Amino acid sequence: MRLSVSPRRRTAVVLVGVGLIGAVIVYTSRQPAAAPARSVAPAALPVAVATASRADVPVRLTALGSVVAYNTVTVRPRVDGQLMRVMFREGQFVNRGDLLAEIDPRPFQVQLEQAQGQLAKDEAQLATARVDLVRYQTLLSQDSIARQNVDEQQSTVKQLEAGLKVDQAAIDTARLNLTYSRVTAPISGRVGLRLVDAGNVVTASSSTGLVVITQVEPIAVVFTLPEDALRMVLPRIRTGAKLSVDAFDRGGTTRLASGSVVTLDNQIDQSTGTVRVKAVFDNRDHALFPAQFVNVQLLADTRRAELVVPAAAVQQGPQGAFVYVVHDGKAVVRPVTTGIIEGERASILKGLDAGDVVITDGIDRLREGSAVEVRQ
């Protein structure tokens, strides 16, 4: 069924619609125009900074070294005989002159007594010969004896006098052998493992020895340096400068001892292009042990009043090293030439001045001209 709308009602609906549209247009024209959109500035990035300053920079050379005993002695017997007693404990520290072992002294005591008896016999003969010589000389003065007899008696006296010297030498030898029967420590140090047990017969010609003593106070470290380092180290050694050396453990983190350079080798190893250096350490706490491998740091020189910054401030780019400098609240890239980087410090040879503020943390988000905010 179709509904019919009268012409009068249709006209009224049209007029109402036109009125609403007009009202909307009038209302819109009376509203103020919208303000244009503002550009928002980027937020400042928080960074940590440090000030470039001047300080003394040490020049250190690193190397791998080996600890060696300052002196090593293999104690050998000086006489042949049976080893009666061993007076030391393995690993014991001994002083020079301490009794280490004793060889049977009885054979040497007998030799000493024999030499003393021979001396007494020859002395008696010499006394008789001198009395006879005086008698012969008296008879010669009376022209009662031939001069030949006097000369022969003088020769006999001289022979007996020479025999006394031989006898005295035999006594000294016997006493010396008797002294050698007591084996003493020739140096102070630490004894190693016992090489011969008591009861064995030892000989002076044996190459084994009784024990090995190593001197560990002081102790030495031998390490190598490249030949190019000689131009830095050698002039200071010639002037008598004391170059300090630090010995670190295998990991290079714990310092074991501090010492000084004693000398350099007299030639360069052509196969490696290095020279051997010997340093000495007091080692009173026995932190260094013979044949131990250590990391060595040699203080070769100290550069005075160089410009330094924290090493964290130095960055590497395609054009080389650079730092970010804070200028008017912004990060500015500054190319630099670095010198020695030692620990957490880096020396700057070119590109910065004392007092420049460099960024040390928060660098990963920075760009040239980035706004920064220094955080405490």
C-alpha positions in Angstrom: 0.0 0.0 0.0 1.5 3.4 -0.9 1.4 6.4 1.4 0.7 9.9 -0.1 2.2 13.2 1.3 0.4 16.4 0.8 2.2 19.3 -1.1 1.9 21.6 2.0 3.7 19.1 4.3 6.5 18.5 1.8 7.1 22.3 1.5 7.3 22.6 5.3 10.0 19.9 5.6 12.1 21.6 2.9 11.9 24.9 4.7 13.0 23.4 8.0 16.0 21.7 6.3 17.1 24.9 4.7 16.9 26.7 8.0 19.1 24.2 9.8 21.8 24.4 7.1 21.8 28.2 7.4 22.1 28.0 11.2 25.1 25.7 10.9 26.8 28.0 8.4 26.2 31.0 10.6 27.6 29.2 13.8 30.7 28.0 11.9 31.5 31.5 10.6 31.4 33.0 14.1 34.0 30.5 15.6 37.7 31.7 15.9 40.2 30.2 13.5 42.4 27.3 14.9 46.0 28.2 15.9 48.8 26.7 13.6 50.7 23.6 15.0 54.0 24.3 16.9 57.2 22.4 16.2 58.4 20.5 19.4 62.2 20.8 20.2 63.9 17.5 20.9 64.7 16.7 24.6 68.3 17.2 25.8 70.2 13.9 26.3 71.7 13.3 29.7 75.5 12.8 29.6 78.5 12.6 32.0 81.4 14.8 31.4 85.1 15.4 32.4 87.5 18.2 32.0 90.7 17.9 30.1 93.7 18.6 32.3 97.4 18.2 32.3 99.2 15.5 34.3 102.3 13.3 34.2 101.8 10.2 32.0 103.9 7.1 32.7 105.3 5.2 29.7 105.1 1.5 30.5 106.4 -1.5 28.5 104.8 -4.8 29.0 106.4 -8.2 28.5 106.3 -11.9 29.6 109.0 -12.9 32.0 110.3 -15.9 33.9 111.4 -15.9 37.5 114.9 -17.2 38.1 116.9 -17.7 41.3 119.4 -14.9 41.8 122.0 -17.6 42.6 121.7 -21.4 42.2 124.3 -23.8 43.8 124.5 -27.5 43.5 126.2 -28.6 46.8 128.7 -31.4 46.0 131.1 -33.2 48.4 134.7 -32.0 48.4 136.1 -35.4 49.7 135.2 -39.0 49.2 133.6 -41.0 52.0 130.4 -42.3 53.5 127.6 -39.9 54.1 126.9 -40.2 57.8 124.2 -37.6 58.5 121.9 -35.2 56.6 121.2 -32.2 58.7 118.6 -30.3 56.5 114.9 -30.7 55.8 113.7 -30.6 52.2 112.4 -27.2 51.4 114.1 -25.6 54.4 115.5 -22.1 54.3 119.2 -22.1 55.3 121.8 -19.4 55.9 125.3 -19.3 54.6 127.5 -21.5 56.8 124.8 -23.8 58.1 125.7 -27.5 58.4 124.0 -29.5 55.8 125.6 -32.9 55.9 128.5 -34.8 57.5 130.8 -37.3 55.8 132.7 -39.9 57.9 135.6 -37.8 59.3 137.6 -40.7 60.8 139.8 -41.4 57.7 140.8 -37.7 57.6 141.5 -37.7 61.3 143.9 -40.6 60.8 145.6 -38.8 58.0 146.0 -35.7 60.1 147.6 -37.7 62.9 150.0 -39.4 60.5 151.1 -36.1 59.1 151.7 -34.7 62.5 153.8 -37.8 63.5 155.9 -37.4 60.4 156.4 -33.8 61.2 157.6 -34.6 64.7 160.0 -37.2 63.3 161.5 -34.9 60.8 161.8 -32.1 63.4 163.9 -34.5 65.6 166.2 -35.4 62.7 166.6 -31.7 61.8 167.6 -30.9 65.4 170.3 -33.6 65.3 171.5 -32.5 61.9 171.9 -28.9 63.1 173.9 -30.0 66.1 176.2 -32.0 63.9 176.6 -29.1 61.6 177.7 -26.9 64.5 180.2 -29.6 65.5 181.6 -29.9 61.9 182.0 -26.2 61.6 184.0 -26.1 64.9 186.3 -28.9 63.6 186.7 -27.1 60.4 187.8 -24.0 62.1 190.5 -26.2 63.9 191.4 -27.6 60.5 190.4 -31.1 61.8 187.9 -32.0 59.2 187.5 -31.6 55.5 185.3 -28.8 54.1 183.4 -31.3 52.1 182.0 -32.9 55.2 180.7 -29.5 56.4 179.1 -28.8 53.0 177.4 -32.2 53.0 176.0 -31.6 56.5 174.7 -28.2 55.5 172.9 -29.9 52.6 171.4 -32.4 54.9 170.0 -29.7 57.2 168.4 -27.9 54.2 166.8 -31.1 53.0 165.3 -31.7 56.5 164.1 -28.1 56.6 162.3 -28.6 53.2 160.9 -31.9 54.5 159.3 -30.0 57.4 157.5 -27.8 54.9 156.2 -30.9 53.1 155.1 -32.3 56.4 153.3 -29.1 57.3 151.6 -29.1 53.9 150.4 -32.6 54.6 149.0 -31.5 58.0 147.2 -28.6 56.3 145.7 -30.9 53.7 144.5 -33.4 56.3 142.9 -30.6 58.3 141.3 -29.2 55.2 139.9 -32.6 54.3 138.7 -32.9 57.8 136.9 -29.6 57.4 135.4 -30.7 54.1 133.8 -33.7 55.8 131.4 -31.1 57.2 129.3 -29.9 54.3 128.0 -26.4 54.9 125.7 -24.1 52.9 127.7 -21.8 50.5 124.8 -19.3 50.1 121.6 -18.5 51.9 118.5 -19.8 50.3 116.0 -22.6 50.0 117.1 -26.2 49.7 115.4 -28.5 47.3 114.8 -32.2 47.4 117.5 -34.4 48.9 119.5 -36.1 46.1 121.6 -38.5 48.2 120.4 -40.4 51.3 122.5 -40.9 54.4 124.6 -44.1 54.3 125.7 -43.8 50.7 129.3 -43.4 49.7 129.8 -40.0 48.0 132.7 -38.9 45.9 134.1 -35.5 45.0 133.9 -36.3 41.3 130.2 -37.0 41.4 128.1 -34.7 39.2 124.8 -35.3 41.1 125.6 -33.5 44.3 123.8 -33.6 47.6 121.2 -30.9 47.2 120.5 -27.7 45.2 120.2 -24.4 47.0 118.3 -21.5 45.3 118.7 -17.9 46.5 115.2 -16.3 46.6 116.0 -13.2 48.6 116.6 -11.3 46.4 115.3 -13.0 43.2 115.5 -12.1 39.6 113.0 -11.9 36.6 114.3 -12.2 33.1 112.1 -10.9 30.3 112.5 -9.7 26.7 111.9 -6.3 25.1 111.7 -5.5 21.3 114.9 -3.9 20.0 112.9 -0.7 19.2 112.5 -0.1 23.0 116.3 0.2 23.4 116.3 3.8 22.3 114.0 4.6 25.2 115.5 2.3 27.9 119.2 2.1 27.2 120.0 5.9 27.6 118.4 5.9 31.0 120.3 2.8 32.1 123.6 4.3 31.0 122.9 7.4 33.1 122.3 5.2 36.2 118.6 5.8 36.3 116.6 3.2 38.4 113.9 1.8 36.1 111.1 0.3 38.2 109.5 -3.0 37.3 106.3 -4.5 38.5 105.6 -8.2 38.3 102.0 -9.4 37.9 100.4 -12.8 38.0 99.6 -14.8 34.9 96.2 -13.0 34.6 97.9 -9.6 34.8 95.5 -8.4 37.5 97.4 -8.9 40.8 100.7 -7.3 41.4 103.1 -9.7 43.1 106.2 -7.6 43.6 108.1 -4.5 42.6 111.7 -4.2 41.7 114.2 -2.5 39.4 116.2 -3.3 36.3 119.7 -4.5 36.9 121.1 -4.9 33.4 120.5 -5.7 29.7 122.0 -8.5 27.7 125.0 -7.7 25.6 123.4 -8.6 22.3 120.1 -8.7 20.4 118.6 -12.1 19.5 118.5 -11.9 15.7 115.9 -14.6 15.4 113.3 -12.7 17.5 114.5 -9.1 17.3 114.4 -8.8 21.1 116.9 -8.2 23.9 116.9 -9.9 27.4 116.5 -7.7 30.5 117.2 -8.7 34.0 115.3 -7.2 37.0 115.8 -7.9 40.7 113.2 -8.0 43.4 113.6 -8.2 47.2 111.0 -10.9 47.4 110.9 -10.8 51.2 107.3 -12.3 51.2 108.4 -15.0 48.8 105.6 -14.1 46.3 107.9 -15.0 43.4 109.0 -18.5 42.9 111.8 -19.8 40.6 110.6 -20.8 37.1 107.3 -19.0 37.6 105.9 -17.1 34.6 104.9 -13.5 35.3 103.6 -10.5 33.4 106.1 -7.6 33.6 105.5 -3.8 33.4 108.6 -1.7 33.0 108.3 2.0 33.7 110.5 3.2 30.8 109.8 7.0 31.1 107.4 9.6 32.4 106.0 12.4 30.2 105.5 15.5 32.1 102.4 17.8 31.9 100.6 16.1 29.1 96.9 16.8 28.3 94.8 13.8 29.5 91.2 12.9 29.4 89.3 9.7 30.5 89.9 6.9 28.0 86.1 6.4 27.7 85.8 9.8 26.1 88.0 8.8 23.0 85.9 7.3 20.2 87.0 5.8 16.9 85.4 6.7 13.6 86.1 6.4 9.9 88.3 9.5 10.0 90.1 8.4 13.2 89.9 9.2 16.8 87.5 11.9 18.1 85.7 13.2 21.2 82.5 15.0 21.9 83.0 18.4 23.4 80.2 20.3 25.2 79.8 23.8 23.7 76.7 26.0 24.5 74.8 23.0 25.7 75.4 21.0 22.5 77.7 18.1 21.6 80.4 19.1 19.1 82.6 16.5 17.4 86.3 17.3 17.8 89.0 15.1 16.0 92.0 14.4 18.2 95.4 12.8 18.0 96.0 10.4 20.9 99.2 9.5 22.6 99.6 7.0 25.4 96.5 5.2 26.7 97.4 4.0 30.1 94.7 2.4 32.3 91.7 4.7 32.3 93.5 7.7 31.0 94.4 8.8 27.5 96.8 11.5 26.6 95.8 13.9 23.8 98.6 15.3 21.6 96.4 17.4 19.3 92.8 18.6 19.1 92.0 19.7 22.7 93.0 22.4 25.1 93.2 22.3 28.9 89.8 23.1 30.3 87.7 21.6 27.5 84.7 19.6 28.7 84.5 16.2 27.0 81.6 13.7 27.2 82.5 10.4 28.9 79.1 8.6 29.1 75.9 8.6 27.1 77.9 8.9 23.8 76.0 6.1 21.9 73.0 8.4 21.2 74.9 11.6 20.4 75.2 13.2 17.0 76.8 16.4 15.9 74.9 19.3 17.5 72.8 17.1 19.8 71.5 19.0 22.8 72.9 17.6 26.0 72.3 17.9 29.7 75.1 17.3 32.1 74.1 15.0 34.9 75.9 14.9 38.2 
